[in-house]
Amino acid sequence: MKTVEDFVVLLRDELALSVSAEDLDRGLDSVESWDSVHLLALCTALERETGRPLSLAAVLEAPTLQALYRLAVAP
C-alpha cells in the first residue's frame, strides 16, 4: 500500500466501508458504520500491508482515516 487510493481500496475491500478519498478527513465518529472492531481490523490490515507495526497509542489518538493512513505510511 503506497497511495491514498490503495488505502481507500483497502478500506472498501477489507472493512466493507463505503468511503472515498474525500471522506478521509472526516472525523472517525462521522464515518458510517465505524466502530472499534473496524479500528482493530484496519490496524491489522495496515500492519500486514506495510510490514510495520503501528503504535497503539498513536492509533487511538488518530482523529481521522487520513491520520491513520499517515501513521501507516510514515517513514
N, C-alpha and C positions, 0 to 999 in steps of 0.2 A: 504494500500500500504506500503510494508515494504522493498522490494528488488528492485534492478535496473531492474530486469526482469519484476516486476509488473509495474514499471514506463514505460518501453517500451511498454507493453501491453496497458497501458492507452493512450499513445501517438498514438498507432495504432487504438485502438477502439474508443476513444473519439474524436480524432482530425484527423483521417484518414491519418496520416503521415506514410510514408513508411520508418521507421528507425529501426536500430538495436542498440544493446548496444555499438557497435563500433562507431556509429555516435554521441554519446552523448558528446564527447569532441570537436566536430566541432563547429565553430562559428555559432551563430544563423543565421547570414546572408548567410551561406552556406547550411542551411537545406532547402531541396527542398520544395517549396510551403509555407515556413514560412512567416507569416505576423503578424501584431498587433492583428488581430482577433484571431489567434491561441494562442497568448500570453494570452489574456483575457480568452479564453476558457480553457487553461491549468491551469491558476490560479484558476479559479472556480472549475475545476475538482480536483485539488490538495487540495484545502481547504475542499471540500466535502469528499474526501477520507481520509484525515488526521484528520479532525475535528478541524483544527487550522488555524487561519488567516495567510496570508503571508504579509510581509512588501512590500508595493508597491515600495518604494524606492529601496529596495534590489532586487526586481524582475526586475526593469528597469535597474539595473546595471549588472545583470547576463549576462555573455558573451556566455554561452553555456547551452545546455539542462542539462548537468551534474551539473552545478551550480544551476539551478532551482530545480533539484532533491535534492541536498544537502540542499537548503533552506527549502524544504518541509519536509524533514525527520530529520532535525537537532533537537537535544533535546532542 
